[in-house]
Amino acid sequence: MNIKAIIHSAEEGGYWAEVPALPGCITEGDTMEEVMANLKDAIKGWLDVANSSNAVDSTDQVVEIAV
């Protein structure tokens, strides 16, 4: 799965990044390598929270789809 992120230069130095497809998914880092690693963690965390916040009835089926 590929998700687009926008990386910005921070005024105080370093970088900050946002993922437009995932509202509120933002992170920062002092170096490009750090912001990239933090982006992966932020995206995973965002998806974990989104997936756990849905109520499932006993008649519902839960499936996982790899994209």
C-alpha positions as CSV (number, residue, x, y, z in Angstrom):
1,M,0.0,0.0,0.0
2,N,1.3,3.4,-0.9
3,I,0.0,6.6,0.8
4,K,1.0,10.1,-0.3
5,A,2.4,12.5,2.3
6,I,3.5,16.1,2.0
7,I,6.8,17.0,3.7
8,H,7.3,20.6,4.6
9,S,10.4,22.4,5.9
10,A,9.8,23.6,9.4
11,E,10.6,27.3,10.3
12,E,12.6,26.2,13.4
13,G,14.5,23.6,11.4
14,G,13.8,20.0,10.5
15,Y,10.6,18.9,8.8
16,W,7.0,18.3,9.4
17,A,4.7,16.1,7.4
18,E,1.0,15.5,6.8
19,V,-1.0,12.8,5.1
20,P,-4.0,14.4,3.3
21,A,-5.9,11.1,3.0
22,L,-5.8,10.6,6.8
23,P,-7.2,13.8,8.5
24,G,-5.1,14.8,11.5
25,C,-2.2,12.4,10.6
26,I,0.8,14.6,11.0
27,T,4.4,14.2,12.4
28,E,7.8,15.9,12.5
29,G,11.5,15.1,12.5
30,D,14.8,16.8,12.6
31,T,16.1,15.0,9.5
32,M,14.5,13.5,6.4
33,E,15.2,10.0,7.6
34,E,13.6,10.8,11.0
35,V,10.5,12.3,9.5
36,M,10.1,9.3,7.1
37,A,10.3,6.9,10.0
38,N,7.9,9.0,12.0
39,L,5.5,9.1,9.1
40,K,5.3,5.3,9.0
41,D,4.6,5.2,12.7
42,A,2.0,8.0,12.4
43,I,0.2,6.2,9.5
44,K,0.2,2.9,11.4
45,G,-1.1,4.5,14.5
46,W,-3.8,6.4,12.7
47,L,-5.0,3.2,10.9
48,D,-4.9,1.2,14.2
49,V,-7.1,3.8,15.9
50,A,-9.5,4.0,13.0
51,N,-9.8,0.3,12.8
52,S,-10.4,-0.2,16.5
53,S,-13.1,2.6,16.9
54,N,-15.8,0.8,14.9
55,A,-18.5,-1.1,16.8
56,V,-19.1,-4.6,15.4
57,D,-22.4,-6.4,15.9
58,S,-22.5,-10.1,16.4
59,T,-24.0,-10.5,13.0
60,D,-21.3,-8.5,11.2
61,Q,-18.3,-10.1,9.5
62,V,-14.8,-8.5,9.9
63,V,-12.4,-9.0,7.0
64,E,-8.9,-7.7,6.3
65,I,-8.0,-6.6,2.8
66,A,-4.4,-6.0,1.7
67,V,-4.0,-3.2,-0.8
